[in-house]
Amino acid sequence: MMIKYEPIIYWSEVDQAFIVEVPELPGCAAAGKTYQAAVQNAEVVIREWIETAQELGRSIPEPKGRLLFA
């Protein structure tokens, strides 16, 4: 599965980790001690979010591409 959702990645001093949020998928977020680990964890969480939504019969938002948050 190709991940097409735009992540927002930032460093959290409180958590001492990189945080990845996926605004198009409510509640979808991951963390990692390195940038690469955070992105890899986010890819897993995105897949799991989609699988869970499918199992529950919920709609899955279409990726919108570049978001204008920054």
N, CA, C and O atoms as a CHARMM CRD file, in Angstrom:
* protein
*
  280
    1    1 MET  N      0.85500  -1.18600   0.00000 PROA 1      0.00000
    2    1 MET  CA     0.00000   0.00000   0.00000 PROA 1      0.00000
    3    1 MET  C      0.89700   1.24500   0.00000 PROA 1      0.00000
    4    1 MET  O      1.78900   1.38200   0.83700 PROA 1      0.00000
    5    2 MET  N      0.64600   2.12800  -0.93600 PROA 2      0.00000
    6    2 MET  CA     1.40200   3.37000  -0.97900 PROA 2      0.00000
    7    2 MET  C      0.72100   4.39400  -0.06800 PROA 2      0.00000
    8    2 MET  O     -0.48400   4.62400  -0.16300 PROA 2      0.00000
    9    3 ILE  N      1.50800   4.99500   0.80400 PROA 3      0.00000
   10    3 ILE  CA     0.98700   5.99800   1.73000 PROA 3      0.00000
   11    3 ILE  C      0.97400   7.34200   1.01300 PROA 3      0.00000
   12    3 ILE  O      2.01400   7.81300   0.55200 PROA 3      0.00000
   13    4 LYS  N     -0.20900   7.96500   0.91700 PROA 4      0.00000
   14    4 LYS  CA    -0.32400   9.23100   0.19800 PROA 4      0.00000
   15    4 LYS  C     -0.80600  10.37400   1.08600 PROA 4      0.00000
   16    4 LYS  O     -1.04700  11.48000   0.60100 PROA 4      0.00000
   17    5 TYR  N     -0.94500  10.11300   2.37000 PROA 5      0.00000
   18    5 TYR  CA    -1.38800  11.15900   3.28900 PROA 5      0.00000
   19    5 TYR  C     -0.19300  11.99600   3.72100 PROA 5      0.00000
   20    5 TYR  O      0.90100  11.47700   3.94400 PROA 5      0.00000
   21    6 GLU  N     -0.42000  13.30400   3.83600 PROA 6      0.00000
   22    6 GLU  CA     0.65800  14.20700   4.21100 PROA 6      0.00000
   23    6 GLU  C      0.86900  14.18600   5.72800 PROA 6      0.00000
   24    6 GLU  O     -0.05800  14.45700   6.49100 PROA 6      0.00000
   25    7 PRO  N      2.09000  13.86400   6.16000 PROA 7      0.00000
   26    7 PRO  CA     2.37200  13.89400   7.58900 PROA 7      0.00000
   27    7 PRO  C      2.89700  15.26300   8.01700 PROA 7      0.00000
   28    7 PRO  O      3.47400  16.00500   7.22200 PROA 7      0.00000
   29    8 ILE  N      2.68300  15.57200   9.27100 PROA 8      0.00000
   30    8 ILE  CA     3.31000  16.72900   9.89600 PROA 8      0.00000
   31    8 ILE  C      4.28000  16.15900  10.92000 PROA 8      0.00000
   32    8 ILE  O      3.87800  15.40800  11.80800 PROA 8      0.00000
   33    9 ILE  N      5.56000  16.51400  10.80000 PROA 9      0.00000
   34    9 ILE  CA     6.60100  15.93000  11.64000 PROA 9      0.00000
   35    9 ILE  C      7.27500  17.05500  12.42900 PROA 9      0.00000
   36    9 ILE  O      7.66000  18.08300  11.87300 PROA 9      0.00000
   37   10 TYR  N      7.40600  16.83100  13.73700 PROA 10     0.00000
   38   10 TYR  CA     8.06500  17.83500  14.56800 PROA 10     0.00000
   39   10 TYR  C      8.73200  17.17000  15.76600 PROA 10     0.00000
   40   10 TYR  O      8.39800  16.04400  16.13400 PROA 10     0.00000
   41   11 TRP  N      9.67800  17.88100  16.36400 PROA 11     0.00000
   42   11 TRP  CA    10.37400  17.41400  17.55300 PROA 11     0.00000
   43   11 TRP  C      9.60200  17.86700  18.78900 PROA 11     0.00000
   44   11 TRP  O      9.19900  19.02600  18.88800 PROA 11     0.00000
   45   12 SER  N      9.40100  16.94800  19.72600 PROA 12     0.00000
   46   12 SER  CA     8.72700  17.26900  20.98800 PROA 12     0.00000
   47   12 SER  C      9.74900  17.22200  22.11800 PROA 12     0.00000
   48   12 SER  O     10.29400  16.16300  22.43000 PROA 12     0.00000
   49   13 GLU  N     10.00500  18.37400  22.72600 PROA 13     0.00000
   50   13 GLU  CA    10.91400  18.43000  23.88100 PROA 13     0.00000
   51   13 GLU  C     10.35500  17.62700  25.04200 PROA 13     0.00000
   52   13 GLU  O     11.09400  16.93900  25.74700 PROA 13     0.00000
   53   14 VAL  N      9.05300  17.71700  25.23600 PROA 14     0.00000
   54   14 VAL  CA     8.40400  17.00400  26.34500 PROA 14     0.00000
   55   14 VAL  C      8.60800  15.50000  26.22000 PROA 14     0.00000
   56   14 VAL  O      8.94700  14.83400  27.19800 PROA 14     0.00000
   57   15 ASP  N      8.40200  14.96500  25.01700 PROA 15     0.00000
   58   15 ASP  CA     8.51100  13.52300  24.78600 PROA 15     0.00000
   59   15 ASP  C      9.92400  13.07800  24.43400 PROA 15     0.00000
   60   15 ASP  O     10.23400  11.88700  24.45400 PROA 15     0.00000
   61   16 GLN  N     10.78700  14.05900  24.10900 PROA 16     0.00000
   62   16 GLN  CA    12.13500  13.75000  23.62500 PROA 16     0.00000
   63   16 GLN  C     12.06800  12.76400  22.44900 PROA 16     0.00000
   64   16 GLN  O     12.77800  11.75900  22.40700 PROA 16     0.00000
   65   17 ALA  N     11.18900  13.09200  21.50400 PROA 17     0.00000
   66   17 ALA  CA    10.97500  12.23800  20.33700 PROA 17     0.00000
   67   17 ALA  C     10.41400  13.07200  19.19600 PROA 17     0.00000
   68   17 ALA  O      9.87900  14.16200  19.40000 PROA 17     0.00000
   69   18 PHE  N     10.55100  12.52700  17.98400 PROA 18     0.00000
   70   18 PHE  CA     9.89000  13.11500  16.83000 PROA 18     0.00000
   71   18 PHE  C      8.45100  12.61500  16.83100 PROA 18     0.00000
   72   18 PHE  O      8.19500  11.43700  17.07900 PROA 18     0.00000
   73   19 ILE  N      7.52600  13.50900  16.55600 PROA 19     0.00000
   74   19 ILE  CA     6.10200  13.19000  16.49900 PROA 19     0.00000
   75   19 ILE  C      5.64600  13.34200  15.05400 PROA 19     0.00000
   76   19 ILE  O      6.01700  14.29700  14.37200 PROA 19     0.00000
   77   20 VAL  N      4.84500  12.39600  14.60000 PROA 20     0.00000
   78   20 VAL  CA     4.25600  12.46600  13.25900 PROA 20     0.00000
   79   20 VAL  C      2.74200  12.45300  13.43500 PROA 20     0.00000
   80   20 VAL  O      2.18300  11.53000  14.02800 PROA 20     0.00000
   81   21 GLU  N      2.09400  13.47500  12.91900 PROA 21     0.00000
   82   21 GLU  CA     0.63000  13.54300  12.93100 PROA 21     0.00000
   83   21 GLU  C      0.13700  13.48700  11.49100 PROA 21     0.00000
   84   21 GLU  O      0.77100  14.01500  10.57800 PROA 21     0.00000
   85   22 VAL  N     -1.00800  12.83500  11.30700 PROA 22     0.00000
   86   22 VAL  CA    -1.61200  12.72700   9.97800 PROA 22     0.00000
   87   22 VAL  C     -3.00600  13.35900  10.07800 PROA 22     0.00000
   88   22 VAL  O     -3.98100  12.67000  10.37800 PROA 22     0.00000
   89   23 PRO  N     -3.09500  14.66500   9.82800 PROA 23     0.00000
   90   23 PRO  CA    -4.34800  15.40300  10.04600 PROA 23     0.00000
   91   23 PRO  C     -5.56200  14.86300   9.29100 PROA 23     0.00000
   92   23 PRO  O     -6.69000  15.00600   9.76100 PROA 23     0.00000
   93   24 GLU  N     -5.34800  14.25200   8.14300 PROA 24     0.00000
   94   24 GLU  CA    -6.48000  13.74500   7.36000 PROA 24     0.00000
   95   24 GLU  C     -7.11100  12.49400   7.96100 PROA 24     0.00000
   96   24 GLU  O     -8.22800  12.11900   7.60700 PROA 24     0.00000
   97   25 LEU  N     -6.37300  11.84400   8.88600 PROA 25     0.00000
   98   25 LEU  CA    -6.87800  10.64600   9.55100 PROA 25     0.00000
   99   25 LEU  C     -6.98400  10.96200  11.04300 PROA 25     0.00000
  100   25 LEU  O     -5.98700  10.85700  11.75700 PROA 25     0.00000
  101   26 PRO  N     -8.14900  11.34100  11.52500 PROA 26     0.00000
  102   26 PRO  CA    -8.31500  11.78500  12.90700 PROA 26     0.00000
  103   26 PRO  C     -7.71500  10.81500  13.92100 PROA 26     0.00000
  104   26 PRO  O     -7.99600   9.61600  13.91100 PROA 26     0.00000
  105   27 GLY  N     -6.87800  11.37500  14.79900 PROA 27     0.00000
  106   27 GLY  CA    -6.26900  10.58300  15.85600 PROA 27     0.00000
  107   27 GLY  C     -5.05800   9.78400  15.41900 PROA 27     0.00000
  108   27 GLY  O     -4.47500   9.06600  16.23000 PROA 27     0.00000
  109   28 CYS  N     -4.66800   9.88900  14.16800 PROA 28     0.00000
  110   28 CYS  CA    -3.55100   9.10300  13.64200 PROA 28     0.00000
  111   28 CYS  C     -2.24100   9.84300  13.90700 PROA 28     0.00000
  112   28 CYS  O     -1.98800  10.91000  13.34700 PROA 28     0.00000
  113   29 ALA  N     -1.41100   9.25200  14.77600 PROA 29     0.00000
  114   29 ALA  CA    -0.12600   9.85700  15.12800 PROA 29     0.00000
  115   29 ALA  C      0.83100   8.76000  15.57000 PROA 29     0.00000
  116   29 ALA  O      0.41400   7.68100  15.99100 PROA 29     0.00000
  117   30 ALA  N      2.12200   9.05800  15.46600 PROA 30     0.00000
  118   30 ALA  CA     3.15500   8.12100  15.88900 PROA 30     0.00000
  119   30 ALA  C      4.34500   8.92300  16.39000 PROA 30     0.00000
  120   30 ALA  O      4.41100  10.13800  16.20400 PROA 30     0.00000
  121   31 ALA  N      5.28200   8.23500  17.02600 PROA 31     0.00000
  122   31 ALA  CA     6.47500   8.88800  17.54700 PROA 31     0.00000
  123   31 ALA  C      7.67500   7.98200  17.34100 PROA 31     0.00000
  124   31 ALA  O      7.53300   6.78200  17.10500 PROA 31     0.00000
  125   32 GLY  N      8.86500   8.57700  17.43500 PROA 32     0.00000
  126   32 GLY  CA    10.10200   7.80900  17.34200 PROA 32     0.00000
  127   32 GLY  C     11.26200   8.62900  17.85100 PROA 32     0.00000
  128   32 GLY  O     11.23700   9.85800  17.79000 PROA 32     0.00000
  129   33 LYS  N     12.26900   7.95900  18.34800 PROA 33     0.00000
  130   33 LYS  CA    13.45500   8.65100  18.88000 PROA 33     0.00000
  131   33 LYS  C     14.27600   9.30200  17.77800 PROA 33     0.00000
  132   33 LYS  O     15.01400  10.25400  18.03300 PROA 33     0.00000
  133   34 THR  N     14.14900   8.79000  16.54300 PROA 34     0.00000
  134   34 THR  CA    14.79900   9.41900  15.38900 PROA 34     0.00000
  135   34 THR  C     13.72500   9.79100  14.37800 PROA 34     0.00000
  136   34 THR  O     12.60300   9.28500  14.42300 PROA 34     0.00000
  137   35 TYR  N     14.08800  10.67700  13.47200 PROA 35     0.00000
  138   35 TYR  CA    13.16900  11.09700  12.41300 PROA 35     0.00000
  139   35 TYR  C     12.71500   9.88500  11.60300 PROA 35     0.00000
  140   35 TYR  O     11.52800   9.71400  11.32700 PROA 35     0.00000
  141   36 GLN  N     13.68900   9.04100  11.22800 PROA 36     0.00000
  142   36 GLN  CA    13.39500   7.87100  10.41300 PROA 36     0.00000
  143   36 GLN  C     12.47400   6.90200  11.14900 PROA 36     0.00000
  144   36 GLN  O     11.54200   6.36000  10.55500 PROA 36     0.00000
  145   37 ALA  N     12.72900   6.68100  12.44000 PROA 37     0.00000
  146   37 ALA  CA    11.89700   5.77100  13.21900 PROA 37     0.00000
  147   37 ALA  C     10.47100   6.30100  13.32200 PROA 37     0.00000
  148   37 ALA  O      9.51200   5.53300  13.24100 PROA 37     0.00000
  149   38 ALA  N     10.33100   7.60400  13.49800 PROA 38     0.00000
  150   38 ALA  CA     9.00400   8.20100  13.60000 PROA 38     0.00000
  151   38 ALA  C      8.22700   8.01600  12.30000 PROA 38     0.00000
  152   38 ALA  O      7.03900   7.69300  12.32900 PROA 38     0.00000
  153   39 VAL  N      8.88200   8.21600  11.17100 PROA 39     0.00000
  154   39 VAL  CA     8.22700   8.04900   9.86800 PROA 39     0.00000
  155   39 VAL  C      7.84600   6.58600   9.64800 PROA 39     0.00000
  156   39 VAL  O      6.74600   6.29600   9.17800 PROA 39     0.00000
  157   40 GLN  N      8.74500   5.66900   9.98200 PROA 40     0.00000
  158   40 GLN  CA     8.43000   4.24200   9.84100 PROA 40     0.00000
  159   40 GLN  C      7.25500   3.85400  10.72700 PROA 40     0.00000
  160   40 GLN  O      6.36900   3.11600  10.29700 PROA 40     0.00000
  161   41 ASN  N      7.24500   4.34900  11.96300 PROA 41     0.00000
  162   41 ASN  CA     6.13000   4.05800  12.87400 PROA 41     0.00000
  163   41 ASN  C      4.83000   4.64500  12.33400 PROA 41     0.00000
  164   41 ASN  O      3.77300   4.02600  12.45100 PROA 41     0.00000
  165   42 ALA  N      4.90500   5.82700  11.74800 PROA 42     0.00000
  166   42 ALA  CA     3.70800   6.45800  11.19200 PROA 42     0.00000
  167   42 ALA  C      3.15000   5.64000  10.03700 PROA 42     0.00000
  168   42 ALA  O      1.93200   5.52900   9.89900 PROA 42     0.00000
  169   43 GLU  N      4.01300   5.06600   9.20500 PROA 43     0.00000
  170   43 GLU  CA     3.54300   4.24500   8.09600 PROA 43     0.00000
  171   43 GLU  C      2.76300   3.04000   8.61100 PROA 43     0.00000
  172   43 GLU  O      1.74300   2.66600   8.03200 PROA 43     0.00000
  173   44 VAL  N      3.23700   2.43600   9.69300 PROA 44     0.00000
  174   44 VAL  CA     2.53700   1.30000  10.30300 PROA 44     0.00000
  175   44 VAL  C      1.19000   1.75200  10.84700 PROA 44     0.00000
  176   44 VAL  O      0.17500   1.09100  10.62700 PROA 44     0.00000
  177   45 VAL  N      1.17600   2.87700  11.55600 PROA 45     0.00000
  178   45 VAL  CA    -0.05300   3.37600  12.17700 PROA 45     0.00000
  179   45 VAL  C     -1.08700   3.77400  11.11700 PROA 45     0.00000
  180   45 VAL  O     -2.28300   3.55000  11.30400 PROA 45     0.00000
  181   46 ILE  N     -0.63700   4.35500  10.02100 PROA 46     0.00000
  182   46 ILE  CA    -1.55600   4.72100   8.93700 PROA 46     0.00000
  183   46 ILE  C     -2.22500   3.46600   8.38000 PROA 46     0.00000
  184   46 ILE  O     -3.44100   3.43900   8.18900 PROA 46     0.00000
  185   47 ARG  N     -1.43200   2.43300   8.12100 PROA 47     0.00000
  186   47 ARG  CA    -2.00900   1.17400   7.61800 PROA 47     0.00000
  187   47 ARG  C     -3.02200   0.61200   8.61300 PROA 47     0.00000
  188   47 ARG  O     -4.11400   0.19200   8.23000 PROA 47     0.00000
  189   48 GLU  N     -2.65000   0.60800   9.89300 PROA 48     0.00000
  190   48 GLU  CA    -3.54900   0.08100  10.92500 PROA 48     0.00000
  191   48 GLU  C     -4.81600   0.92600  11.04200 PROA 48     0.00000
  192   48 GLU  O     -5.89900   0.38200  11.25900 PROA 48     0.00000
  193   49 TRP  N     -4.69700   2.24900  10.90100 PROA 49     0.00000
  194   49 TRP  CA    -5.85200   3.13900  10.96600 PROA 49     0.00000
  195   49 TRP  C     -6.82000   2.76700   9.84900 PROA 49     0.00000
  196   49 TRP  O     -8.02300   2.63400  10.07500 PROA 49     0.00000
  197   50 ILE  N     -6.28200   2.60000   8.63800 PROA 50     0.00000
  198   50 ILE  CA    -7.11900   2.27200   7.48000 PROA 50     0.00000
  199   50 ILE  C     -7.75300   0.89700   7.64200 PROA 50     0.00000
  200   50 ILE  O     -8.94500   0.73300   7.37900 PROA 50     0.00000
  201   51 GLU  N     -6.97300  -0.09600   8.07400 PROA 51     0.00000
  202   51 GLU  CA    -7.50700  -1.44800   8.28400 PROA 51     0.00000
  203   51 GLU  C     -8.63700  -1.44600   9.31300 PROA 51     0.00000
  204   51 GLU  O     -9.66400  -2.09600   9.11800 PROA 51     0.00000
  205   52 THR  N     -8.44400  -0.71700  10.39800 PROA 52     0.00000
  206   52 THR  CA    -9.46700  -0.64500  11.44900 PROA 52     0.00000
  207   52 THR  C    -10.72600   0.02800  10.93300 PROA 52     0.00000
  208   52 THR  O    -11.83300  -0.43800  11.20400 PROA 52     0.00000
  209   53 ALA  N    -10.57100   1.12200  10.19200 PROA 53     0.00000
  210   53 ALA  CA   -11.72600   1.81900   9.62300 PROA 53     0.00000
  211   53 ALA  C    -12.50200   0.88100   8.69200 PROA 53     0.00000
  212   53 ALA  O    -13.73200   0.86100   8.71200 PROA 53     0.00000
  213   54 GLN  N    -11.78300   0.11100   7.88400 PROA 54     0.00000
  214   54 GLN  CA   -12.43800  -0.83800   6.97100 PROA 54     0.00000
  215   54 GLN  C    -13.20100  -1.89900   7.75600 PROA 54     0.00000
  216   54 GLN  O    -14.34100  -2.22200   7.42100 PROA 54     0.00000
  217   55 GLU  N    -12.57600  -2.44200   8.80000 PROA 55     0.00000
  218   55 GLU  CA   -13.22400  -3.47000   9.61900 PROA 55     0.00000
  219   55 GLU  C    -14.49200  -2.95300  10.28400 PROA 55     0.00000
  220   55 GLU  O    -15.46200  -3.69400  10.44800 PROA 55     0.00000
  221   56 LEU  N    -14.48100  -1.67400  10.66600 PROA 56     0.00000
  222   56 LEU  CA   -15.62700  -1.06900  11.33900 PROA 56     0.00000
  223   56 LEU  C    -16.64600  -0.48800  10.36000 PROA 56     0.00000
  224   56 LEU  O    -17.68500   0.02300  10.77800 PROA 56     0.00000
  225   57 GLY  N    -16.35600  -0.56200   9.07400 PROA 57     0.00000
  226   57 GLY  CA   -17.26500  -0.03900   8.06100 PROA 57     0.00000
  227   57 GLY  C    -17.29200   1.47600   8.00100 PROA 57     0.00000
  228   57 GLY  O    -18.26700   2.06400   7.53300 PROA 57     0.00000
  229   58 ARG  N    -16.23300   2.10900   8.47000 PROA 58     0.00000
  230   58 ARG  CA   -16.16500   3.58200   8.44700 PROA 58     0.00000
  231   58 ARG  C    -15.53400   4.06600   7.14500 PROA 58     0.00000
  232   58 ARG  O    -14.78700   3.34000   6.49000 PROA 58     0.00000
  233   59 SER  N    -15.84900   5.29000   6.79400 PROA 59     0.00000
  234   59 SER  CA   -15.28700   5.85700   5.56700 PROA 59     0.00000
  235   59 SER  C    -13.81300   6.21800   5.78500 PROA 59     0.00000
  236   59 SER  O    -13.38900   6.55600   6.89000 PROA 59     0.00000
  237   60 ILE  N    -13.06700   6.13400   4.71200 PROA 60     0.00000
  238   60 ILE  CA   -11.64600   6.46200   4.74000 PROA 60     0.00000
  239   60 ILE  C    -11.45400   7.68100   3.85300 PROA 60     0.00000
  240   60 ILE  O    -11.73700   7.62700   2.65700 PROA 60     0.00000
  241   61 PRO  N    -10.97800   8.77400   4.42300 PROA 61     0.00000
  242   61 PRO  CA   -10.80200   9.99000   3.62300 PROA 61     0.00000
  243   61 PRO  C     -9.81400   9.77700   2.48000 PROA 61     0.00000
  244   61 PRO  O     -8.80500   9.09000   2.63900 PROA 61     0.00000
  245   62 GLU  N    -10.11200  10.36400   1.34200 PROA 62     0.00000
  246   62 GLU  CA    -9.17500  10.34500   0.22600 PROA 62     0.00000
  247   62 GLU  C     -8.03900  11.31900   0.54600 PROA 62     0.00000
  248   62 GLU  O     -8.29000  12.40100   1.07700 PROA 62     0.00000
  249   63 PRO  N     -6.79100  10.95000   0.23000 PROA 63     0.00000
  250   63 PRO  CA    -5.69400  11.88900   0.45100 PROA 63     0.00000
  251   63 PRO  C     -5.90400  13.15700  -0.38000 PROA 63     0.00000
  252   63 PRO  O     -6.25800  13.08300  -1.55700 PROA 63     0.00000
  253   64 LYS  N     -5.68600  14.29700   0.22900 PROA 64     0.00000
  254   64 LYS  CA    -5.89700  15.56800  -0.47700 PROA 64     0.00000
  255   64 LYS  C     -4.61100  16.14800  -1.03800 PROA 64     0.00000
  256   64 LYS  O     -4.64000  17.15500  -1.74500 PROA 64     0.00000
  257   65 GLY  N     -3.48600  15.52200  -0.73000 PROA 65     0.00000
  258   65 GLY  CA    -2.22100  16.08500  -1.19500 PROA 65     0.00000
  259   65 GLY  C     -1.73100  17.12900  -0.23300 PROA 65     0.00000
  260   65 GLY  O     -2.01900  17.06300   0.96200 PROA 65     0.00000
  261   66 ARG  N     -1.01600  18.06300  -0.71900 PROA 66     0.00000
  262   66 ARG  CA    -0.37800  19.06300   0.13300 PROA 66     0.00000
  263   66 ARG  C     -1.41300  19.89000   0.88600 PROA 66     0.00000
  264   66 ARG  O     -2.31700  20.48800   0.30200 PROA 66     0.00000
  265   67 LEU  N     -1.24200  19.89900   2.21300 PROA 67     0.00000
  266   67 LEU  CA    -2.13600  20.67900   3.06500 PROA 67     0.00000
  267   67 LEU  C     -1.50200  22.02600   3.36300 PROA 67     0.00000
  268   67 LEU  O     -0.28900  22.18500   3.22600 PROA 67     0.00000
  269   68 LEU  N     -2.28400  22.96600   3.75500 PROA 68     0.00000
  270   68 LEU  CA    -1.76600  24.32700   3.99600 PROA 68     0.00000
  271   68 LEU  C     -1.74900  24.64800   5.49300 PROA 68     0.00000
  272   68 LEU  O     -2.36300  25.62500   5.92200 PROA 68     0.00000
  273   69 PHE  N     -1.05500  23.83700   6.28400 PROA 69     0.00000
  274   69 PHE  CA    -0.98400  24.08400   7.71800 PROA 69     0.00000
  275   69 PHE  C      0.19900  24.94900   8.09300 PROA 69     0.00000
  276   69 PHE  O      0.11200  25.74800   9.02500 PROA 69     0.00000
  277   70 ALA  N      1.28800  24.80400   7.39200 PROA 70     0.00000
  278   70 ALA  CA     2.52200  25.50800   7.77700 PROA 70     0.00000
  279   70 ALA  C      2.58200  26.88300   7.16700 PROA 70     0.00000
  280   70 ALA  O      3.54900  27.61300   7.38400 PROA 70     0.00000
